[in-house]
């Protein structure tokens, strides 16, 4: 019969906890913040490209968005990290991780922006035309402030989803929290404690944020 200690070692769990928490704050949160910033900014660029009047811009942007959304993150990580050196470009694992996650979720954010823009009443556009507002002022002063309010909950949900995708970076050796948990497990031949603790840290960080986003969405709808 297996002893309780073989199932869960509290002393070992206390030993690995500080390292996992440190990796969470030092790497996982930093990667999430940087990739989210890329996704939010690039997502807006992509949706504006898809709305361009010329097909020479809109169709290539559409093709890129659909391609990125239709391929898994690990494949994209492998392609960038191991493929670009053949072209003379050698990004670090950390830069690759941030760039791939940022671009991947920028494509999803472009759809979030598109839904927000499409939800703007036609009368808003007509009013801007009647007032002879230039396009840049129409977007900056009228459209984007309304879009930001409409897409805030969805943007939060995309950031949470990105946060939960950071463990994929283990495939290129980025030292985020799950990578550290795997290293602890390999060093001590015990994986259940570090992996479980890493999962609980993800849960503790993401679940309250998910609840907050749902409440915010309900409040904004009302």
C-alpha positions in Angstrom: 0.0 0.0 0.0 1.3 3.4 -1.0 2.0 5.8 1.9 0.6 9.3 2.1 4.1 10.7 1.8 4.6 9.0 -1.6 1.4 10.7 -2.8 2.1 14.2 -1.6 5.2 15.5 0.2 4.4 18.7 2.1 8.1 19.4 2.9 9.0 19.1 -0.8 6.0 21.3 -1.7 7.2 24.0 0.7 10.7 23.7 -0.8 9.6 24.3 -4.4 6.9 26.9 -3.7 9.2 30.0 -3.4 10.9 29.1 -6.7 7.6 28.7 -8.5 6.2 31.9 -7.1 9.4 33.8 -8.1 9.2 32.4 -11.7 5.5 33.4 -11.9 6.2 37.0 -11.0 9.5 37.3 -12.8 8.6 35.5 -16.1 5.0 34.4 -16.5 3.5 37.8 -15.6 6.1 39.7 -17.5 5.6 37.6 -20.6 1.8 38.0 -20.3 2.1 41.8 -20.0 4.5 42.2 -22.9 2.6 39.8 -25.2 -0.7 41.5 -24.3 0.6 44.9 -25.2 1.8 43.5 -28.6 -1.6 41.9 -29.1 -3.7 45.0 -28.2 -1.6 47.4 -30.4 -1.1 45.0 -33.4 -4.7 43.8 -33.2 -5.8 47.4 -33.9 -3.4 47.7 -36.8 -4.7 44.4 -38.3 -8.3 45.4 -38.1 -7.6 48.7 -39.7 -5.7 46.8 -42.4 -8.7 44.5 -43.0 -11.0 47.6 -43.3 -8.7 49.2 -45.9 -10.4 50.2 -49.1 -7.8 48.5 -51.3 -7.8 44.7 -51.6 -4.0 44.8 -51.9 -4.0 45.5 -48.2 -7.2 44.0 -46.9 -6.8 40.5 -48.5 -3.2 39.8 -47.4 -4.1 41.0 -43.8 -7.1 38.7 -43.9 -5.0 35.8 -45.0 -2.4 36.3 -42.3 -5.0 36.6 -39.6 -6.8 33.4 -40.7 -3.5 31.5 -41.1 -2.2 32.5 -37.6 -5.6 31.7 -35.9 -5.7 28.3 -37.7 -2.3 27.1 -36.6 -1.3 25.9 -33.1 1.0 28.0 -30.9 3.6 25.2 -30.5 4.1 25.0 -34.2 4.4 28.7 -34.5 7.0 28.7 -31.7 9.1 26.0 -33.4 8.8 27.7 -36.8 10.1 31.1 -35.5 12.7 29.8 -33.0 14.2 27.1 -35.2 13.3 28.4 -38.7 14.4 32.0 -38.5 18.1 31.1 -37.8 18.2 29.6 -41.3 17.5 33.1 -42.6 20.2 34.6 -40.4 17.8 35.9 -37.7 18.4 34.4 -34.2 15.9 35.7 -31.7 16.2 34.7 -28.1 13.7 32.2 -26.6 12.1 34.9 -24.5 11.7 37.4 -27.5 10.3 34.5 -29.6 7.8 33.6 -26.9 6.6 37.2 -26.5 6.4 37.8 -30.2 4.6 34.6 -31.1 2.0 34.9 -28.3 1.6 38.6 -29.1 1.0 38.1 -32.8 -1.2 35.0 -32.2 -3.5 36.9 -29.9 -3.3 40.1 -32.0 -5.2 38.1 -34.7 -7.9 37.3 -32.1 -7.9 40.8 -30.9 -8.4 42.0 -34.4 -11.7 40.1 -34.4 -12.6 41.6 -31.1 -11.9 45.1 -32.5 -13.9 44.3 -35.6 -16.9 43.2 -33.6 -16.7 46.4 -31.5 -16.4 48.6 -34.6 -19.3 46.9 -36.4 -21.4 47.5 -33.3 -21.1 51.3 -33.6 -24.4 52.7 -34.9 -24.4 53.9 -38.5 -25.7 57.3 -37.2 -22.3 57.9 -35.5 -20.5 57.5 -38.8 -23.0 59.7 -40.6 -22.8 62.4 -37.9 -19.0 62.5 -38.3 -19.4 62.8 -42.1 -22.0 65.6 -41.6 -19.6 67.5 -39.4 -16.8 67.1 -42.0 -14.5 65.4 -39.4 -11.3 64.1 -40.9 -10.9 60.3 -40.7 -8.1 60.4 -38.1 -10.3 62.6 -35.8 -13.4 60.4 -36.4 -11.5 57.4 -35.2 -9.6 59.0 -32.4 -12.4 61.1 -30.9 -15.6 59.3 -31.8 -15.2 55.6 -32.8 -12.3 54.2 -30.7 -13.5 55.6 -27.4 -16.8 53.8 -27.9 -15.1 50.6 -29.2 -12.8 50.5 -26.1 -15.8 50.5 -23.8 -17.6 47.8 -25.8 -14.6 45.4 -26.1 -13.1 45.8 -22.6 -14.6 42.5 -21.2 -13.6 40.6 -24.3 -10.1 42.1 -24.2 -9.8 41.0 -20.6 -10.8 37.5 -21.6 -8.3 37.4 -24.4 -5.5 38.4 -21.9 -6.6 35.6 -19.5 -6.5 33.1 -22.4 -3.0 34.4 -23.3 -1.9 34.1 -19.7 -2.9 30.4 -19.7 -1.0 29.8 -23.0 2.4 30.8 -21.5 3.2 27.1 -20.5 3.6 26.4 -24.3 6.9 28.3 -24.1 8.4 25.3 -22.4 8.9 23.8 -26.0 11.6 26.5 -26.7 13.1 26.5 -23.2 11.7 29.8 -21.8 12.1 29.7 -18.1 8.5 30.5 -17.1 6.7 28.9 -14.2 5.8 25.5 -15.7 9.3 25.2 -17.1 10.6 25.7 -13.5 8.1 23.2 -12.2 9.3 20.7 -14.8 12.9 21.3 -13.8 12.1 20.8 -10.1 10.4 17.5 -11.0 13.4 16.3 -13.1 15.9 17.2 -10.4 14.0 15.3 -7.6 12.1 12.7 -9.7 8.8 14.0 -8.3 6.6 16.0 -10.6 3.2 16.0 -8.8 4.0 18.6 -6.2 5.6 21.3 -8.5 3.1 20.7 -11.3 0.1 20.8 -9.0 1.4 24.0 -7.3 2.0 25.6 -10.7 -1.6 24.8 -11.7 -3.0 26.2 -8.4 -1.0 29.4 -9.0 -2.6 29.7 -12.5 -6.0 29.1 -11.0 -5.5 31.6 -8.2 -4.4 34.3 -10.7 -6.9 33.6 -13.5 -10.2 32.6 -11.8 -10.7 35.9 -9.9 -9.9 37.8 -13.0 -12.4 35.8 -15.0 -15.1 36.5 -12.5 -14.3 40.2 -12.6 -14.5 40.2 -16.4 -17.9 38.5 -16.3 -19.2 41.0 -13.8 -17.8 43.9 -15.8 -19.4 42.5 -19.0 -22.8 42.3 -17.2 -22.4 45.9 -15.9 -21.5 47.3 -19.3 -24.4 45.5 -21.0 -26.8 47.1 -18.6 
